[in-house]
Amino acid sequence: MTKLFTPYTLREITFKNRIAVSPMSQYRAKDGYANDWHLVHLGRFALGGAALVYAEATAIEADARRTHGDLGIWEDGQIEKLKQITSFIAQEGAVPAIQLSHAGRKASERRPWHGETPVDDEDVAERGEAPWQAIGPSAIPYADGWPTPLEMSEEDIQRVIASFGQAARRSLEAGFKMIEVYAAHGFLVHQFLSPIANKRTDGWGGNAENRRRFAVEVAKSIRAHWPDTYPLAFRLSATDWLDGGVEVEDTVETAKALKAAGVDIIDCSTGGIGGKDRPRRMVIEQGFQVPFAEQIRKDADLPTMAVGFLWDAKACADLISNGQADMVALARELLDDPNWPLHAAAELEADENHAAWPIESGWWLMKRDRLLKKLGLR
C-alpha cells in the first residue's frame, strides 16, 4: 500500500493516513462562537476520509481576530459548540485539531468578500461592525493604507503568551487532540519572527534568537496546559520571499528551538508578511512549497507537513514515500471535493469496493458500481 495511506503517530495520537485538512477560515462565527456551519463544514471532511481535520484560525483573544467573523476560543462559553464538532469528527475516525491564532497588525480587517481591507465607518453603517486597535511587535502597518498597530508593551506580550496557554486549556476541554499555532502568513507570531515586521531592540527583537523568543514562549505556554500525550504543531512561513526577511535557514533554526520547547511537527508554508501582492521571488506551481518541508525535516530533524497547491494524489503519495514530508495538508482542493482522500485511495489502489467509505454511503456506491459493470454502462 502507498505510504500516503499508512498510519502515522505523533506522541500518542495516531492518524489513520497522512492526509490533513488545512485550517480554512469561514468568517461565519458570531462573537467568536461556532455554529452549525462549522459542524457541517468540518464534519464533511471527516466523512471524506481525511485523518486530521483542523478547525480554522481561532482567536485566543477577542482583539486577536482578523475579522468579525473569525472563530474564537477566548472564553469558556465558546467550548460547548466546539465540543459537539470535535465529538463528531472523532466519531468518524479523524483526529480533531485546532489552529490557535492572533492576527497582530492584520487584525480589524474586513472579510475577503467585503474587500479584505481595514474595517472602517462603512462596516459600522452596513453591518454594525466597528474597527478595533491592532497590535504588533513594532508600530509598522501591514501595508499601505493600513492603520499603524500599537507596539506591544512587555505587559501586552506576557498577556498574549498567557492567552495562548488558556486557549490550549479550552481546546483540551473542547475535545481537540492536536493544536497548531498560526505562526505564518503575517499573523502575530510570524510578525515577531520576521525582521520585516519586528524592529524591536529589546529582548523580543534585534537578533534572530530574540525574534524567535516569542514563538518559543508561546509553545511553552501551550505545553503547560496541553497533555504530554497530545501533539503540538506550528505553521511557519519558511521564507518571506523578500530580501531582508525570513529565509529557510532561519526557519530551520526556529524549528530546532520549537522542538526543544515541545513542538512535534512543522506545517511548512511561506510568505504573507506584508501586503496582498505576491513577492516577485515567489513562483507558484504545484507543490512549490514542498522543498521547504523537505529541508526543514532534514536539517531540523523534525517531522514536517507539506502544504500549498497540492491536488494530485500520486504527487502527494510520492512526496511522502520520498521522505520529503511526513504528512500532506490540503485546503481548497478539499473544498472542491471533500471526498478527495477517498478518491485518492481508490486511484492509488489503497481502497477496493468503497470499503474505506462510511458504510452508509460506501455500500450504495459499491452496489451501483456492480450494477453499472454488469450492464456495461460505465
TAKA-V896036 format. One record per residue. N is the residue number from 1. PHI is phi in radians with two decimals (* if undefined). OMEGA is omega in degrees with one decimal (999 if undefined). D_LAST is the distance of its C-alpha to the last C-alpha in whole Angstrom. Layout:
<<N,PHI,OMEGA,D_LAST> <N,PHI,OMEGA,D_LAST>>
This chain:
<<1,*,176.6,26> <2,-0.99,-175.9,27> <3,-1.12,178.7,30> <4,-1.03,-177.4,28> <5,-1.95,171.5,27> <6,-1.80,179.8,30> <7,-1.14,178.3,33> <8,-2.47,-175.2,36> <9,-2.12,169.6,39> <10,-2.12,-172.4,42> <11,0.93,-178.9,45> <12,-1.95,177.4,44> <13,-1.89,-179.7,41> <14,-1.92,176.5,38> <15,-1.70,-174.4,34> <16,-1.25,173.3,31> <17,-2.62,-174.2,30> <18,-1.79,-174.1,31> <19,-1.84,177.8,29> <20,-2.00,172.6,32> <21,-1.70,-179.5,31> <22,-1.10,173.2,34> <23,-1.07,-179.9,36> <24,-2.30,-177.7,35> <25,-1.11,-178.2,38> <26,-1.88,178.4,37> <27,1.01,-178.5,41> <28,-1.99,178.9,40> <29,-1.34,174.8,43> <30,-2.09,-176.6,46> <31,0.94,177.7,50> <32,1.47,-175.1,47> <33,-1.52,174.8,46> <34,-1.24,179.5,42> <35,-2.57,-176.2,41> <36,-1.11,175.9,37> <37,-0.99,-177.8,36> <38,-1.17,177.6,36> <39,-1.07,-177.6,35> <40,-1.26,-179.4,32> <41,-0.99,-177.4,31> <42,-1.41,-178.3,32> <43,-1.10,-177.9,31> <44,-1.16,178.2,27> <45,-1.28,174.9,27> <46,-1.13,177.1,29> <47,-1.14,-176.3,25> <48,-1.43,171.0,23> <49,1.79,176.7,25> <50,-1.20,-178.3,27> <51,-1.55,-175.3,31> <52,-2.28,-177.9,33> <53,-2.10,179.2,33> <54,-1.57,163.3,36> <55,-1.22,-175.9,38> <56,-1.14,175.6,39> <57,-0.89,-170.9,42> <58,-2.09,-171.0,45> <59,-1.26,-179.1,48> <60,-1.53,174.1,51> <61,-2.49,-179.6,54> <62,-1.04,-179.4,53> <63,-1.39,177.5,55> <64,-1.48,-179.9,52> <65,-1.16,171.9,49> <66,-1.38,-180.0,48> <67,-2.30,176.0,47> <68,-1.13,-177.4,48> <69,-1.62,-176.7,45> <70,-1.21,172.1,44> <71,-1.22,-179.3,44> <72,-2.40,176.2,47> <73,-2.55,-178.2,49> <74,-1.68,176.9,52> <75,-2.48,-172.6,53> <76,-1.10,-180.0,53> <77,-1.08,-179.0,52> <78,-1.39,-175.3,48> <79,-1.27,-168.4,48> <80,-0.99,-178.8,46> <81,-1.19,177.6,43> <82,-1.08,179.0,42> <83,-1.13,176.3,43> <84,-1.10,-178.8,40> <85,-1.19,-179.4,38> <86,-1.13,179.0,38> <87,-1.09,179.6,38> <88,-1.16,-179.4,35> <89,-1.02,-179.5,34> <90,-1.15,179.5,35> <91,-1.03,-178.5,34> <92,-1.63,169.5,30> <93,1.60,177.6,31> <94,-1.88,177.8,32> <95,-1.67,178.3,36> <96,-1.41,-178.0,37> <97,-2.33,-178.3,39> <98,-2.36,175.1,41> <99,-1.85,-179.9,42> <100,-1.55,-172.2,46> <101,-2.48,166.9,47> <102,-2.44,-173.7,50> <103,-1.32,180.0,50> <104,1.02,-176.4,54> <105,-1.26,176.7,54> <106,-1.58,-179.6,51> <107,-1.26,178.5,52> <108,1.09,-178.9,52> <109,-1.96,174.4,49> <110,-1.29,170.8,47> <111,-1.04,-177.1,44> <112,-0.92,-177.1,41> <113,-1.37,172.1,41> <114,-1.79,174.1,44> <115,2.20,179.6,45> <116,0.91,177.7,45> <117,-2.24,-177.1,49> <118,-1.04,175.6,52> <119,-1.08,179.6,53> <120,-2.49,-175.9,55> <121,-1.07,178.4,57> <122,-1.08,179.0,54> <123,-1.19,176.9,52> <124,-1.09,-176.7,55> <125,-1.23,-173.4,55> <126,-1.54,-173.7,52> <127,-2.25,-177.9,51> <128,1.15,-177.0,54> <129,-2.02,-175.2,53> <130,-1.62,175.8,56> <131,-1.28,174.7,56> <132,-2.43,-175.6,57> <133,-1.32,175.1,59> <134,-1.49,177.5,57> <135,-2.21,178.6,58> <136,-2.89,179.0,58> <137,-1.13,178.4,60> <138,-2.40,-178.6,62> <139,-1.45,-178.5,62> <140,-2.16,-179.9,60> <141,-1.10,178.5,57> <142,-1.09,-177.9,54> <143,-2.81,177.0,54> <144,-1.02,179.4,56> <145,1.55,178.8,56> <146,-1.68,178.7,56> <147,-1.18,178.3,58> <148,-1.34,179.0,60> <149,-1.26,175.0,60> <150,-1.38,178.0,62> <151,-1.14,-174.9,63> <152,-1.21,173.9,63> <153,-1.43,175.1,66> <154,-1.02,178.3,66> <155,-1.11,176.8,66> <156,-1.06,-177.9,63> <157,-1.07,-178.6,61> <158,-1.15,178.5,62> <159,-1.12,-178.7,61> <160,-1.14,177.3,58> <161,-1.01,178.6,58> <162,-1.13,-179.8,59> <163,-1.15,174.5,56> <164,-1.07,178.9,53> <165,-1.12,178.6,55> <166,-1.17,175.7,55> <167,-1.13,176.3,51> <168,-1.13,177.3,50> <169,-1.03,179.9,52> <170,-1.17,177.8,50> <171,-1.06,177.4,47> <172,-1.11,179.5,48> <173,-1.12,-179.8,49> <174,-1.41,175.5,45> <175,1.71,177.1,43> <176,-1.28,-177.7,42> <177,-1.95,179.7,42> <178,-2.67,176.1,42> <179,-2.06,168.3,44> <180,-2.13,175.0,43> <181,-1.65,179.4,46> <182,-1.40,-178.4,45> <183,-2.05,-177.7,47> <184,-2.34,168.9,46> <185,0.97,174.2,45> <186,1.41,174.9,48> <187,-1.34,-165.1,49> <188,-0.95,-177.7,52> <189,-1.09,176.1,52> <190,-1.11,179.0,51> <191,-1.04,176.9,54> <192,-1.18,-177.1,56> <193,-1.25,-171.1,54> <194,-1.64,175.4,54> <195,-1.17,175.1,58> <196,-1.18,-175.0,56> <197,-1.89,-175.9,57> <198,-1.93,178.7,59> <199,-1.97,-177.8,63> <200,-1.16,177.9,65> <201,-2.08,178.2,68> <202,-1.67,-177.2,68> <203,-1.26,179.9,66> <204,-1.91,-179.0,63> <205,-2.74,-178.2,63> <206,1.61,-178.8,64> <207,-1.35,-174.7,63> <208,-1.08,-179.6,59> <209,-1.09,178.9,61> <210,-1.18,-178.5,62> <211,-1.18,178.9,59> <212,-1.56,-178.4,57> <213,-1.05,-179.1,59> <214,-1.07,178.7,57> <215,-1.04,-179.7,54> <216,-1.12,-180.0,56> <217,-1.19,174.7,58> <218,-1.09,178.5,55> <219,-1.06,179.9,53> <220,-1.14,179.6,56> <221,-1.11,177.7,56> <222,-1.15,-178.1,53> <223,-1.06,179.1,53> <224,-1.19,-178.3,56> <225,-2.10,-172.0,54> <226,-2.10,-175.1,51> <227,-1.04,175.6,51> <228,-1.08,-177.6,51> <229,-1.44,-176.4,48> <230,-1.87,-178.0,46> <231,-1.37,175.9,45> <232,-2.21,179.6,46> <233,-2.07,170.3,44> <234,-2.23,168.3,45> <235,-1.60,-179.0,43> <236,-2.03,166.0,45> <237,-1.45,-173.9,45> <238,-1.09,175.7,46> <239,-2.53,173.7,47> <240,-1.45,-175.2,48> <241,1.09,-177.8,48> <242,-2.27,175.4,51> <243,-1.05,-178.0,54> <244,1.51,179.0,57> <245,-1.78,177.8,54> <246,-1.19,173.0,52> <247,-2.03,-174.5,51> <248,-1.05,178.2,49> <249,-1.10,175.5,52> <250,-1.13,-177.6,53> <251,-1.19,174.6,50> <252,-1.03,179.9,50> <253,-1.19,175.2,54> <254,-1.10,179.2,53> <255,-1.06,177.7,50> <256,-1.08,179.9,53> <257,-1.15,178.9,55> <258,-1.22,176.4,52> <259,-1.03,179.1,51> <260,-1.15,179.9,55> <261,-1.62,174.8,55> <262,1.83,178.2,52> <263,-1.53,-171.0,49> <264,-1.87,-176.2,46> <265,-2.72,178.1,43> <266,-1.93,175.7,43> <267,-1.57,-163.8,40> <268,-1.73,174.2,41> <269,-1.94,179.4,40> <270,-2.65,167.8,43> <271,1.27,172.1,45> <272,1.66,-172.6,46> <273,-1.32,-178.5,49> <274,-2.76,176.2,51> <275,1.32,-177.4,49> <276,-1.63,-179.7,46> <277,-1.32,179.9,46> <278,-1.27,178.1,44> <279,-1.04,-176.4,47> <280,-1.11,-179.9,47> <281,-1.26,-172.9,46> <282,-1.57,178.1,43> <283,-1.88,-174.8,40> <284,-1.64,174.0,37> <285,-2.69,-177.7,34> <286,-1.00,176.9,31> <287,1.20,-173.3,33> <288,-1.17,179.9,36> <289,-1.71,-178.0,38> <290,-1.03,-180.0,37> <291,-1.02,178.3,40> <292,-1.22,176.8,42> <293,-1.07,-179.8,40> <294,-1.14,-177.2,41> <295,-1.19,179.5,44> <296,-1.14,178.0,45> <297,-1.02,-176.3,44> <298,-1.34,-170.5,46> <299,-1.40,178.3,49> <300,-1.70,-178.7,49> <301,0.92,-176.7,48> <302,-2.48,177.5,46> <303,-1.00,179.1,42> <304,-2.34,175.8,40> <305,-2.08,178.1,37> <306,-1.57,-175.6,35> <307,-2.60,172.9,34> <308,1.82,178.1,34> <309,0.93,173.3,31> <310,-1.97,179.3,29> <311,-2.57,-177.5,25> <312,-1.58,-174.9,23> <313,-1.07,-178.4,23> <314,-1.15,179.0,24> <315,-1.10,177.5,27> <316,-1.13,179.3,28> <317,-1.11,-178.1,27> <318,-1.15,-176.7,29> <319,-1.19,174.8,32> <320,-1.25,-178.7,32> <321,-1.12,-178.5,32> <322,-1.44,178.7,35> <323,1.33,178.8,37> <324,-1.39,177.2,37> <325,-2.79,-179.1,37> <326,-1.73,177.2,36> <327,-2.51,172.3,34> <328,-2.08,178.4,32> <329,-2.16,179.7,32> <330,-2.03,-179.8,30> <331,-2.24,-174.5,30> <332,-1.08,176.0,29> <333,-1.08,178.7,26> <334,-1.38,171.3,25> <335,-1.10,179.0,27> <336,-1.24,-177.9,24> <337,-2.52,179.6,21> <338,-1.05,179.6,23> <339,-1.64,-178.9,20> <340,-0.91,-179.8,21> <341,-1.04,179.9,22> <342,-1.21,177.0,20> <343,-1.16,177.9,17> <344,-1.12,178.9,19> <345,-1.07,178.2,20> <346,-1.17,-179.1,16> <347,-1.08,-177.1,16> <348,-1.62,177.7,20> <349,1.04,174.6,19> <350,-1.77,177.0,21> <351,-2.53,-179.8,19> <352,-2.40,176.9,17> <353,1.01,176.4,15> <354,1.05,-178.0,16> <355,-1.19,-179.0,20> <356,-1.41,-178.4,22> <357,-1.34,168.6,21> <358,-0.95,-172.8,23> <359,-1.02,-178.2,23> <360,-1.12,176.1,23> <361,-1.92,-178.5,19> <362,-1.06,-179.7,18> <363,-1.07,-179.0,18> <364,-1.20,179.7,16> <365,-1.20,175.7,13> <366,-1.07,179.6,13> <367,-1.10,178.2,13> <368,-1.09,-178.7,10> <369,-1.07,178.7,8> <370,-1.09,-179.2,10> <371,-1.17,180.0,9> <372,-1.08,179.0,6> <373,-1.17,-179.6,6> <374,-1.11,-178.3,9> <375,-1.50,-179.6,8> <376,1.18,-175.0,6> <377,-1.61,-171.8,4> <378,-2.77,999,0>>
